[in-house]
Amino acid sequence: MAAEDNETTVEEGYSVTVPADVRERVDLEPGDRLRWEVTEDGRLVAEVVRERYGAAGDLEPIDVGETDAVEVTDGYEWFWCPRRSSTRTCCSRP
């Protein structure tokens, strides 16, 4: 396969289409993510990060019985944590 066959154009919104041959060779599927890196010599490298939809869909649920999870977490002191800004909370036991 010629190198030109694997070239794509960066669209106005900075999106690109991964060529079919490349998608097939790395088993790229919807839901997978790409992690981008620029090497010291200026090459652009994309690493596939697998996040397949329904990846855990075929697992059987496990019955763990009754727990004291609510009682245990009621004893925590909750506060805003800047390190976990996505959840805005973290906890510490008194």
The first five atom37 places (N, CA, C, CB, O) and aatype in JSON, in Angstrom:
{
  "aatype": [12, 0, 0, 6, 3, 2, 6, 16, 16, 19, 6, 6, 7, 18, 15, 19, 16, 19, 14, 0, 3, 19, 1, 6, 1, 19, 3, 10, 6, 14, 7, 3, 1, 10, 1, 17, 6, 19, 16, 6, 3, 7, 1, 10, 19, 0, 6, 19, 19, 1, 6, 1, 18, 7, 0, 0, 7, 3, 10, 6, 14, 9, 3, 19, 7, 6, 16, 3, 0, 19, 6, 19, 16, 3, 7, 18, 6, 17, 13, 17, 4, 14, 1, 1, 15, 15, 16, 1, 16, 4, 4, 15, 1, 14],
  "atom_mask": [
    [1, 1, 1, 1, 1],
    [1, 1, 1, 1, 1],
    [1, 1, 1, 1, 1],
    [1, 1, 1, 1, 1],
    [1, 1, 1, 1, 1],
    [1, 1, 1, 1, 1],
    [1, 1, 1, 1, 1],
    [1, 1, 1, 1, 1],
    [1, 1, 1, 1, 1],
    [1, 1, 1, 1, 1],
    [1, 1, 1, 1, 1],
    [1, 1, 1, 1, 1],
    [1, 1, 1, 0, 1],
    [1, 1, 1, 1, 1],
    [1, 1, 1, 1, 1],
    [1, 1, 1, 1, 1],
    [1, 1, 1, 1, 1],
    [1, 1, 1, 1, 1],
    [1, 1, 1, 1, 1],
    [1, 1, 1, 1, 1],
    [1, 1, 1, 1, 1],
    [1, 1, 1, 1, 1],
    [1, 1, 1, 1, 1],
    [1, 1, 1, 1, 1],
    [1, 1, 1, 1, 1],
    [1, 1, 1, 1, 1],
    [1, 1, 1, 1, 1],
    [1, 1, 1, 1, 1],
    [1, 1, 1, 1, 1],
    [1, 1, 1, 1, 1],
    [1, 1, 1, 0, 1],
    [1, 1, 1, 1, 1],
    [1, 1, 1, 1, 1],
    [1, 1, 1, 1, 1],
    [1, 1, 1, 1, 1],
    [1, 1, 1, 1, 1],
    [1, 1, 1, 1, 1],
    [1, 1, 1, 1, 1],
    [1, 1, 1, 1, 1],
    [1, 1, 1, 1, 1],
    [1, 1, 1, 1, 1],
    [1, 1, 1, 0, 1],
    [1, 1, 1, 1, 1],
    [1, 1, 1, 1, 1],
    [1, 1, 1, 1, 1],
    [1, 1, 1, 1, 1],
    [1, 1, 1, 1, 1],
    [1, 1, 1, 1, 1],
    [1, 1, 1, 1, 1],
    [1, 1, 1, 1, 1],
    [1, 1, 1, 1, 1],
    [1, 1, 1, 1, 1],
    [1, 1, 1, 1, 1],
    [1, 1, 1, 0, 1],
    [1, 1, 1, 1, 1],
    [1, 1, 1, 1, 1],
    [1, 1, 1, 0, 1],
    [1, 1, 1, 1, 1],
    [1, 1, 1, 1, 1],
    [1, 1, 1, 1, 1],
    [1, 1, 1, 1, 1],
    [1, 1, 1, 1, 1],
    [1, 1, 1, 1, 1],
    [1, 1, 1, 1, 1],
    [1, 1, 1, 0, 1],
    [1, 1, 1, 1, 1],
    [1, 1, 1, 1, 1],
    [1, 1, 1, 1, 1],
    [1, 1, 1, 1, 1],
    [1, 1, 1, 1, 1],
    [1, 1, 1, 1, 1],
    [1, 1, 1, 1, 1],
    [1, 1, 1, 1, 1],
    [1, 1, 1, 1, 1],
    [1, 1, 1, 0, 1],
    [1, 1, 1, 1, 1],
    [1, 1, 1, 1, 1],
    [1, 1, 1, 1, 1],
    [1, 1, 1, 1, 1],
    [1, 1, 1, 1, 1],
    [1, 1, 1, 1, 1],
    [1, 1, 1, 1, 1],
    [1, 1, 1, 1, 1],
    [1, 1, 1, 1, 1],
    [1, 1, 1, 1, 1],
    [1, 1, 1, 1, 1],
    [1, 1, 1, 1, 1],
    [1, 1, 1, 1, 1],
    [1, 1, 1, 1, 1],
    [1, 1, 1, 1, 1],
    [1, 1, 1, 1, 1],
    [1, 1, 1, 1, 1],
    [1, 1, 1, 1, 1],
    [1, 1, 1, 1, 1]
  ],
  "atom_positions": [
    [[0.85, -1.18, 0.0], [0.0, 0.0, 0.0], [0.89, 1.24, 0.0], [-0.96, 0.0, 1.22], [1.85, 1.32, 0.76]],
    [[0.56, 2.19, -0.85], [1.34, 3.43, -0.95], [1.04, 4.34, 0.22], [1.03, 4.15, -2.27], [-0.06, 4.32, 0.77]],
    [[2.03, 5.14, 0.62], [1.87, 6.05, 1.75], [0.73, 7.03, 1.51], [3.17, 6.81, 2.01], [0.04, 7.42, 2.46]],
    [[0.52, 7.43, 0.27], [-0.54, 8.39, -0.05], [-1.92, 7.82, 0.29], [-0.49, 8.78, -1.53], [-2.85, 8.58, 0.58]],
    [[-2.06, 6.49, 0.25], [-3.35, 5.87, 0.55], [-3.73, 6.05, 2.02], [-3.31, 4.39, 0.2], [-4.91, 5.95, 2.36]],
    [[-2.76, 6.3, 2.88], [-3.02, 6.48, 4.3], [-2.99, 7.94, 4.73], [-2.01, 5.7, 5.1], [-2.92, 8.23, 5.92]],
    [[-3.03, 8.85, 3.78], [-3.08, 10.28, 4.1], [-4.53, 10.72, 4.28], [-2.39, 11.13, 3.0], [-5.43, 10.25, 3.58]],
    [[-4.73, 11.62, 5.23], [-6.06, 12.21, 5.42], [-5.91, 13.71, 5.53], [-6.76, 11.63, 6.69], [-4.81, 14.22, 5.74]],
    [[-7.01, 14.4, 5.38], [-7.03, 15.86, 5.47], [-7.62, 16.27, 6.8], [-7.83, 16.47, 4.3], [-8.64, 15.72, 7.22]],
    [[-7.01, 17.23, 7.46], [-7.57, 17.78, 8.7], [-8.71, 18.71, 8.29], [-6.47, 18.54, 9.56], [-8.5, 19.68, 7.56]],
    [[-9.91, 18.41, 8.77], [-11.09, 19.18, 8.41], [-11.14, 20.48, 9.22], [-12.37, 18.36, 8.65], [-10.34, 20.69, 10.13]],
    [[-12.08, 21.34, 8.87], [-12.2, 22.65, 9.51], [-12.33, 22.55, 11.03], [-13.4, 23.4, 8.95], [-11.77, 23.38, 11.75]],
    [[-13.04, 21.56, 11.54], [-13.2, 21.37, 12.98], [-12.08, 20.54, 13.58], [0.0, 0.0, 0.0], [-12.21, 20.06, 14.7]],
    [[-10.97, 20.36, 12.85], [-9.79, 19.59, 13.27], [-10.07, 18.1, 13.4], [-9.27, 20.13, 14.58], [-9.32, 17.39, 14.08]],
    [[-11.12, 17.61, 12.77], [-11.37, 16.18, 12.78], [-10.68, 15.54, 11.58], [-12.88, 15.88, 12.77], [-10.45, 16.18, 10.55]],
    [[-10.36, 14.26, 11.72], [-9.74, 13.49, 10.64], [-10.45, 12.14, 10.54], [-8.2, 13.3, 10.87], [-11.05, 11.68, 11.51]],
    [[-10.37, 11.54, 9.38], [-10.89, 10.19, 9.19], [-9.71, 9.24, 9.17], [-11.74, 10.08, 7.88], [-8.76, 9.42, 8.4]],
    [[-9.77, 8.21, 10.02], [-8.71, 7.2, 10.03], [-8.97, 6.28, 8.84], [-8.68, 6.4, 11.39], [-10.06, 5.71, 8.73]],
    [[-8.0, 6.13, 7.95], [-8.21, 5.29, 6.76], [-8.61, 3.86, 7.13], [-6.94, 5.26, 5.9], [-8.16, 3.33, 8.15]],
    [[-9.44, 3.25, 6.3], [-9.96, 1.91, 6.56], [-8.84, 0.89, 6.79], [-10.84, 1.45, 5.41], [-8.94, 0.07, 7.7]],
    [[-7.78, 0.95, 5.99], [-6.68, 0.0, 6.15], [-6.04, 0.13, 7.53], [-5.62, 0.22, 5.05], [-5.71, -0.87, 8.16]],
    [[-5.86, 1.34, 7.99], [-5.27, 1.58, 9.32], [-6.22, 1.09, 10.4], [-4.95, 3.09, 9.52], [-5.79, 0.42, 11.34]],
    [[-7.52, 1.42, 10.29], [-8.52, 0.96, 11.27], [-8.5, -0.55, 11.4], [-9.92, 1.44, 10.87], [-8.55, -1.08, 12.51]],
    [[-8.44, -1.23, 10.28], [-8.45, -2.7, 10.3], [-7.17, -3.26, 10.9], [-8.65, -3.24, 8.89], [-7.23, -4.22, 11.66]],
    [[-6.04, -2.68, 10.58], [-4.75, -3.2, 11.07], [-4.61, -3.08, 12.58], [-3.6, -2.47, 10.4], [-3.97, -3.92, 13.21]],
    [[-5.19, -2.03, 13.17], [-5.08, -1.85, 14.63], [-6.37, -2.21, 15.35], [-4.7, -0.4, 14.95], [-6.5, -1.98, 16.55]],
    [[-7.34, -2.78, 14.6], [-8.62, -3.2, 15.18], [-9.31, -2.03, 15.89], [-8.41, -4.35, 16.17], [-9.8, -2.18, 17.01]],
    [[-9.35, -0.89, 15.24], [-9.98, 0.31, 15.8], [-11.48, 0.22, 15.62], [-9.43, 1.6, 15.12], [-11.97, -0.07, 14.53]],
    [[-12.22, 0.47, 16.7], [-13.67, 0.39, 16.67], [-14.26, 1.63, 17.35], [-14.17, -0.9, 17.37], [-13.57, 2.3, 18.12]],
    [[-15.55, 1.93, 17.07], [-16.21, 3.03, 17.75], [-16.1, 2.87, 19.26], [-17.68, 3.13, 17.33], [-16.3, 1.77, 19.79]],
    [[-15.79, 3.94, 19.95], [-15.61, 3.91, 21.4], [-14.15, 3.87, 21.8], [0.0, 0.0, 0.0], [-13.81, 4.26, 22.92]],
    [[-13.28, 3.4, 20.89], [-11.85, 3.45, 21.19], [-11.4, 4.91, 21.16], [-11.03, 2.59, 20.16], [-11.98, 5.73, 20.45]],
    [[-10.39, 5.21, 21.93], [-9.85, 6.56, 21.97], [-8.43, 6.53, 21.44], [-9.89, 7.15, 23.42], [-7.78, 5.49, 21.44]],
    [[-7.96, 7.68, 20.98], [-6.59, 7.81, 20.52], [-5.85, 8.76, 21.45], [-6.52, 8.3, 19.05], [-6.34, 9.85, 21.74]],
    [[-4.67, 8.36, 21.91], [-3.81, 9.21, 22.73], [-2.71, 9.73, 21.81], [-3.22, 8.43, 23.98], [-1.98, 8.94, 21.21]],
    [[-2.58, 11.05, 21.7], [-1.65, 11.69, 20.77], [-0.35, 12.07, 21.44], [-2.29, 12.91, 20.14], [-0.34, 12.47, 22.61]],
    [[0.73, 11.94, 20.71], [2.05, 12.34, 21.2], [2.85, 12.88, 20.03], [2.8, 11.15, 21.9], [2.77, 12.36, 18.91]],
    [[3.63, 13.92, 20.28], [4.56, 14.44, 19.29], [5.96, 14.08, 19.79], [4.39, 16.01, 19.08], [6.36, 14.47, 20.88]],
    [[6.7, 13.34, 18.96], [8.05, 12.91, 19.35], [9.02, 14.07, 19.21], [8.51, 11.7, 18.51], [8.7, 15.09, 18.62]],
    [[10.23, 13.88, 19.75], [11.24, 14.94, 19.69], [11.59, 15.32, 18.26], [12.49, 14.49, 20.4], [11.93, 16.47, 17.98]],
    [[11.49, 14.36, 17.33], [11.81, 14.67, 15.93], [10.59, 15.17, 15.16], [12.39, 13.44, 15.24], [10.64, 15.28, 13.94]],
    [[9.47, 15.47, 15.86], [8.31, 16.09, 15.23], [7.3, 15.13, 14.63], [0.0, 0.0, 0.0], [6.38, 15.56, 13.94]],
    [[7.45, 13.84, 14.87], [6.49, 12.87, 14.35], [5.27, 12.81, 15.25], [7.14, 11.47, 14.23], [5.38, 12.91, 16.47]],
    [[4.11, 12.66, 14.64], [2.85, 12.54, 15.38], [2.54, 11.06, 15.54], [1.68, 13.29, 14.65], [2.47, 10.32, 14.56]],
    [[2.34, 10.63, 16.8], [2.07, 9.23, 17.1], [0.71, 9.15, 17.79], [3.21, 8.6, 17.99], [0.43, 9.92, 18.71]],
    [[-0.13, 8.22, 17.34], [-1.43, 7.99, 17.97], [-1.45, 6.59, 18.54], [-2.59, 8.2, 16.95], [-1.21, 5.61, 17.82]],
    [[-1.73, 6.48, 19.83], [-1.83, 5.19, 20.51], [-3.3, 4.88, 20.74], [-1.03, 5.19, 21.85], [-4.05, 5.74, 21.2]],
    [[-3.73, 3.66, 20.44], [-5.11, 3.26, 20.63], [-5.35, 2.98, 22.11], [-5.47, 2.02, 19.77], [-4.62, 2.21, 22.73]],
    [[-6.39, 3.62, 22.67], [-6.81, 3.39, 24.05], [-8.16, 2.7, 23.96], [-6.87, 4.74, 24.89], [-9.14, 3.3, 23.53]],
    [[-8.21, 1.45, 24.37], [-9.45, 0.66, 24.22], [-10.49, 1.05, 25.26], [-9.14, -0.83, 24.34], [-10.25, 0.96, 26.46]],
    [[-11.63, 1.48, 24.78], [-12.79, 1.75, 25.63], [-14.02, 1.3, 24.86], [-12.88, 3.28, 26.03], [-14.83, 2.12, 24.41]],
    [[-14.15, 0.03, 24.71], [-15.21, -0.53, 23.88], [-16.56, -0.41, 24.58], [-14.93, -1.99, 23.56], [-16.67, -0.65, 25.78]],
    [[-17.58, -0.02, 23.8], [-18.94, 0.05, 24.33], [-19.4, -1.35, 24.69], [-19.9, 0.7, 23.3], [-19.21, -2.29, 23.92]],
    [[-20.01, -1.48, 25.85], [-20.54, -2.76, 26.27], [-19.48, -3.78, 26.63], [0.0, 0.0, 0.0], [-19.74, -4.98, 26.63]],
    [[-18.28, -3.31, 26.94], [-17.18, -4.24, 27.22], [-17.49, -5.15, 28.4], [-15.9, -3.46, 27.51], [-17.02, -6.29, 28.42]],
    [[-18.27, -4.69, 29.35], [-18.6, -5.52, 30.51], [-20.02, -6.07, 30.42], [-18.43, -4.72, 31.8], [-20.54, -6.63, 31.38]],
    [[-20.64, -5.91, 29.26], [-22.03, -6.3, 29.1], [-22.29, -7.79, 29.26], [0.0, 0.0, 0.0], [-23.4, -8.18, 29.6]],
    [[-21.29, -8.63, 29.02], [-21.51, -10.07, 29.11], [-21.12, -10.66, 30.48], [-20.72, -10.77, 28.02], [-21.16, -11.87, 30.66]],
    [[-20.76, -9.8, 31.44], [-20.42, -10.29, 32.78], [-21.68, -10.55, 33.58], [-19.51, -9.27, 33.51], [-22.66, -9.82, 33.49]],
    [[-21.64, -11.61, 34.37], [-22.77, -11.95, 35.23], [-22.68, -11.14, 36.51], [-22.78, -13.49, 35.54], [-21.6, -10.96, 37.06]],
    [[-23.81, -10.64, 37.0], [-23.79, -9.9, 38.28], [-23.43, -10.84, 39.43], [-25.15, -9.21, 38.54], [-23.71, -12.04, 39.38]],
    [[-22.82, -10.28, 40.46], [-22.43, -11.06, 41.63], [-23.23, -10.55, 42.83], [-20.89, -10.97, 41.9], [-23.25, -9.35, 43.09]],
    [[-23.87, -11.45, 43.53], [-24.61, -11.08, 44.72], [-23.65, -11.07, 45.9], [-25.79, -12.06, 44.98], [-23.14, -12.11, 46.31]],
    [[-23.39, -9.88, 46.46], [-22.48, -9.77, 47.6], [-23.23, -9.74, 48.92], [-21.62, -8.52, 47.47], [-22.63, -9.56, 49.98]],
    [[-24.53, -9.92, 48.85], [-25.32, -9.92, 50.08], [-25.48, -8.52, 50.62], [0.0, 0.0, 0.0], [-25.29, -7.54, 49.9]],
    [[-25.82, -8.43, 51.88], [-26.0, -7.13, 52.5], [-24.65, -6.55, 52.89], [-26.92, -7.22, 53.73], [-23.73, -7.28, 53.25]],
    [[-24.55, -5.21, 52.81], [-23.32, -4.54, 53.2], [-23.65, -3.39, 54.14], [-22.54, -4.02, 51.96], [-24.81, -3.02, 54.3]],
    [[-22.62, -2.86, 54.76], [-22.81, -1.69, 55.62], [-22.25, -0.44, 54.94], [-22.12, -1.92, 56.99], [-21.81, 0.49, 55.62]],
    [[-22.27, -0.41, 53.61], [-21.66, 0.69, 52.86], [-22.23, 2.05, 53.24], [-21.84, 0.46, 51.38], [-21.47, 3.01, 53.38]],
    [[-23.52, 2.15, 53.42], [-24.12, 3.44, 53.78], [-23.68, 3.85, 55.17], [-25.66, 3.37, 53.7], [-23.34, 5.01, 55.39]],
    [[-23.69, 2.93, 56.09], [-23.27, 3.25, 57.46], [-21.81, 3.68, 57.49], [-23.48, 2.04, 58.37], [-21.45, 4.61, 58.21]],
    [[-20.98, 3.01, 56.72], [-19.55, 3.34, 56.71], [-19.34, 4.73, 56.11], [-18.76, 2.29, 55.92], [-18.61, 5.53, 56.69]],
    [[-19.95, 5.03, 54.97], [-19.72, 6.32, 54.32], [-20.38, 7.47, 55.07], [-20.23, 6.29, 52.89], [-19.96, 8.62, 54.92]],
    [[-21.39, 7.19, 55.88], [-21.98, 8.25, 56.69], [-20.97, 8.76, 57.71], [-23.25, 7.75, 57.41], [-21.08, 9.9, 58.17]],
    [[-19.99, 7.95, 58.05], [-18.97, 8.35, 59.02], [-17.85, 9.18, 58.41], [0.0, 0.0, 0.0], [-16.99, 9.67, 59.14]],
    [[-17.85, 9.36, 57.08], [-16.81, 10.14, 56.43], [-17.12, 11.64, 56.49], [-16.64, 9.7, 54.97], [-18.27, 12.04, 56.57]],
    [[-16.07, 12.42, 56.45], [-16.23, 13.88, 56.35], [-16.01, 14.23, 54.87], [-15.2, 14.66, 57.3], [-14.92, 14.02, 54.34]],
    [[-17.04, 14.77, 54.21], [-16.97, 15.07, 52.78], [-16.61, 16.53, 52.58], [-18.29, 14.75, 52.08], [-17.12, 17.4, 53.29]],
    [[-15.74, 16.81, 51.61], [-15.34, 18.17, 51.31], [-14.9, 18.27, 49.86], [-14.22, 18.64, 52.25], [-14.64, 17.26, 49.21]],
    [[-14.82, 19.49, 49.36], [-14.38, 19.73, 47.98], [-12.89, 19.46, 47.88], [-14.7, 21.18, 47.52], [-12.12, 19.86, 48.75]],
    [[-12.49, 18.77, 46.83], [-11.1, 18.41, 46.65], [-10.63, 18.86, 45.27], [-10.9, 16.88, 46.83], [-11.13, 18.33, 44.27]],
    [[-9.71, 19.82, 45.16], [-9.28, 20.32, 43.86], [-8.57, 19.27, 43.01], [-8.37, 21.5, 44.04], [-8.52, 19.41, 41.79]],
    [[-8.01, 18.22, 43.63], [-7.34, 17.17, 42.85], [-8.33, 16.31, 42.09], [-6.52, 16.29, 43.76], [-7.97, 15.69, 41.09]],
    [[-9.56, 16.28, 42.53], [-10.58, 15.48, 41.85], [-11.72, 16.39, 41.43], [-11.11, 14.34, 42.77], [-12.87, 16.19, 41.81]],
    [[-11.38, 17.4, 40.62], [-12.36, 18.41, 40.26], [-13.52, 17.84, 39.45], [-11.7, 19.5, 39.47], [-14.58, 18.46, 39.39]],
    [[-13.35, 16.66, 38.84], [-14.44, 16.09, 38.08], [-15.57, 15.61, 39.01], [-13.94, 14.93, 37.23], [-16.74, 15.68, 38.64]],
    [[-15.23, 15.14, 40.21], [-16.27, 14.69, 41.13], [-16.52, 15.74, 42.22], [-15.88, 13.35, 41.78], [-17.57, 15.72, 42.87]],
    [[-15.59, 16.65, 42.4], [-15.7, 17.75, 43.37], [-15.76, 17.3, 44.82], [-16.91, 18.56, 43.06], [-15.97, 18.13, 45.7]],
    [[-15.58, 16.02, 45.1], [-15.57, 15.56, 46.48], [-14.52, 14.5, 46.69], [-16.94, 15.03, 46.89], [-14.14, 13.79, 45.76]],
    [[-14.06, 14.4, 47.87], [-13.27, 13.26, 48.29], [-13.56, 13.09, 49.78], [-11.72, 13.45, 48.0], [-14.29, 13.88, 50.37]],
    [[-13.0, 12.08, 50.35], [-13.4, 11.84, 51.75], [-12.2, 11.45, 52.58], [-14.46, 10.76, 51.83], [-11.16, 11.04, 52.08]],
    [[-12.39, 11.6, 53.86], [-11.38, 11.11, 54.81], [-12.14, 10.59, 56.03], [-10.35, 12.24, 55.21], [-13.16, 11.15, 56.42]],
    [[-11.62, 9.55, 56.6], [-12.26, 9.02, 57.8], [-11.93, 9.9, 58.98], [-11.81, 7.58, 58.06], [-10.79, 10.36, 59.11]],
    [[-12.89, 10.13, 59.84], [-12.61, 10.96, 61.03], [-11.62, 10.29, 61.97], [-13.9, 11.26, 61.78], [-11.28, 10.85, 63.01]]
  ]
}
